[in-house]
């Protein structure tokens, strides 16, 4: 896990419904990069689920 993965996770922790495009704009990378990183984080078990806390 590198700094980009950690930044993506931080954004998802802040807003689990954020799209890859929204996160990509904030981080200055391509949406496909964020999408691929999220998929890799799910496959590795770093992301188990997305949830909302009410």
GROMACS elastic network, one bead per residue, 0.5 to 0.9 nm:
[ bonds ]
;  ai    aj funct       b0    kb
    1     4     6  0.80064   500
    1     5     6  0.58160   500
    1     6     6  0.70340   500
    1    41     6  0.85544   500
    2     5     6  0.53539   500
    2     6     6  0.63785   500
    2     7     6  0.87582   500
    3     6     6  0.50452   500
    3     7     6  0.61183   500
    3     8     6  0.86277   500
    4     7     6  0.50158   500
    4     8     6  0.61805   500
    4     9     6  0.85869   500
    4    27     6  0.81993   500
    4    34     6  0.87831   500
    4    37     6  0.85944   500
    5     8     6  0.51218   500
    5     9     6  0.61862   500
    5    10     6  0.85911   500
    5    34     6  0.85406   500
    5    37     6  0.67335   500
    5    38     6  0.79841   500
    5    41     6  0.78713   500
    6     9     6  0.50399   500
    6    10     6  0.60802   500
    6    11     6  0.86749   500
    7    11     6  0.62827   500
    7    12     6  0.86236   500
    7    27     6  0.78218   500
    8    11     6  0.51976   500
    8    12     6  0.62116   500
    8    13     6  0.86218   500
    8    23     6  0.69648   500
    8    24     6  0.86088   500
    8    27     6  0.82192   500
    8    34     6  0.72887   500
    8    37     6  0.81963   500
    8    38     6  0.77308   500
    9    13     6  0.60443   500
    9    14     6  0.85792   500
    9    38     6  0.83962   500
    9    41     6  0.89589   500
    9    47     6  0.84187   500
   10    13     6  0.50956   500
   10    14     6  0.63393   500
   10    15     6  0.87085   500
   11    14     6  0.50803   500
   11    15     6  0.61484   500
   11    16     6  0.76455   500
   11    18     6  0.77151   500
   11    23     6  0.68666   500
   12    17     6  0.72739   500
   12    18     6  0.65963   500
   12    23     6  0.83601   500
   12    50     6  0.84743   500
   13    16     6  0.58377   500
   14    18     6  0.87278   500
   15    18     6  0.55354   500
   15    52     6  0.85138   500
   16    19     6  0.85537   500
   16    50     6  0.59956   500
   16    51     6  0.65966   500
   16    52     6  0.70024   500
   17    50     6  0.79740   500
   17    51     6  0.84864   500
   17    52     6  0.83542   500
   18    21     6  0.81323   500
   18    22     6  0.61935   500
   18    23     6  0.66811   500
   19    22     6  0.51914   500
   19    23     6  0.63527   500
   19    24     6  0.84664   500
   19    31     6  0.87233   500
   19    35     6  0.87730   500
   20    23     6  0.52206   500
   20    24     6  0.58986   500
   20    25     6  0.85968   500
   20    30     6  0.87365   500
   20    31     6  0.53249   500
   20    32     6  0.75281   500
   20    33     6  0.84646   500
   20    34     6  0.55658   500
   20    35     6  0.56430   500
   20    38     6  0.84994   500
   21    24     6  0.50067   500
   21    25     6  0.61918   500
   21    26     6  0.87498   500
   21    30     6  0.77021   500
   21    32     6  0.82308   500
   21    34     6  0.78119   500
   21    35     6  0.85115   500
   22    25     6  0.53360   500
   22    26     6  0.65321   500
   22    27     6  0.88442   500
   22    31     6  0.80344   500
   23    26     6  0.52096   500
   23    27     6  0.62216   500
   23    28     6  0.84660   500
   23    29     6  0.85326   500
   23    31     6  0.76406   500
   23    34     6  0.72248   500
   24    27     6  0.51071   500
   24    28     6  0.56994   500
   24    29     6  0.50021   500
   24    30     6  0.56761   500
   24    31     6  0.50676   500
   24    32     6  0.83942   500
   24    33     6  0.77766   500
   24    34     6  0.61062   500
   24    35     6  0.89264   500
   25    28     6  0.51765   500
   25    29     6  0.66324   500
   25    30     6  0.77079   500
   25    31     6  0.77684   500
   26    29     6  0.81199   500
   27    30     6  0.88059   500
   29    32     6  0.84289   500
   29    33     6  0.66808   500
   29    34     6  0.74270   500
   30    33     6  0.52286   500
   30    34     6  0.67736   500
   30    35     6  0.88414   500
   31    34     6  0.51802   500
   31    35     6  0.61436   500
   31    36     6  0.85913   500
   32    36     6  0.59949   500
   32    37     6  0.84219   500
   33    36     6  0.52121   500
   33    37     6  0.60757   500
   33    38     6  0.85887   500
   34    37     6  0.50579   500
   34    38     6  0.60803   500
   34    39     6  0.85760   500
   35    38     6  0.52324   500
   35    39     6  0.62717   500
   35    40     6  0.86838   500
   36    39     6  0.51158   500
   36    40     6  0.61884   500
   36    41     6  0.86316   500
   37    40     6  0.50222   500
   37    41     6  0.61049   500
   37    42     6  0.86072   500
   38    41     6  0.50083   500
   38    42     6  0.61847   500
   38    43     6  0.86294   500
   38    47     6  0.79434   500
   39    42     6  0.51007   500
   39    43     6  0.62043   500
   39    44     6  0.86517   500
   39    47     6  0.88431   500
   40    43     6  0.50508   500
   40    44     6  0.61310   500
   40    45     6  0.86097   500
   40    46     6  0.86431   500
   40    47     6  0.89808   500
   41    44     6  0.51687   500
   41    45     6  0.62329   500
   41    46     6  0.51128   500
   41    47     6  0.56100   500
   41    48     6  0.86986   500
   42    45     6  0.51939   500
   42    46     6  0.59400   500
   42    48     6  0.62200   500
   42    49     6  0.80987   500
   43    46     6  0.77076   500
   43    47     6  0.78611   500
   43    48     6  0.87396   500
   44    47     6  0.75958   500
   45    48     6  0.57189   500
   47    50     6  0.77742   500
